[in-house]
Amino acid sequence: MALQLESINLPHLPASLPIHVALYRNVENAAFLREQLLAGNTEFQYAFIDASMVFSREHALTAIFRAVNDYLNDRLKSHNVHSEIVFSFNPTNHIGESLRKFGVSDSTKDLLAVKVSVSPEITHDSVAAHLESSIKGTSVPFDDQIISEISDITKIKKVYKLAALPSPGDKVSNGTDARRRLELSLLGAIALRAS
């Protein structure tokens, strides 16, 4: 299956700063990818996110927006915009915890790869070529249907301390959409994390 790399221009960010996003299932070389990040290999400056910790496309794009906005305003708390993306998923200010809970681990099977075009040589084609040669997994569309199959709702609710909220699919008596309520709580946690 061909790589399904999506290049996104987020509203309120410069069009010259596209975000390249690819979602993978059944990743076989997560340990290798993690090693490259830990070694500081500049060819692997990506946000590699354990996709089981991503609730929806909007959840991911909110964390990406926050990190890129912090990058543009010189407010990074981590080494680069890519590690800042992983950090932005975490509702607390603990960077190491963010990387452990949201970043790629040796056992990651579903992976969201994000690359920000922070320089002109980072293009859709260059990112596609590098990902195709580096990630051993099945490329799938970055959409809510597939993300919902991957998401570990129990883990996500635990990390965000939202266990009291109903899970998607739970019966809710007052007619509210449990899925949307949980998603809005996640987005709020990202937006409101202490700066």
Beta strands, then each sheet from edge to edge (+ up, - down):
strand 1: 6-8
strand 2: 19-25
strand 3: 47-50
strand 4: 111-116
strand 5: 138-140
sheet 1: 1+ 2- 4+ 3-
sheet 2: 1+ 2- 5+
end
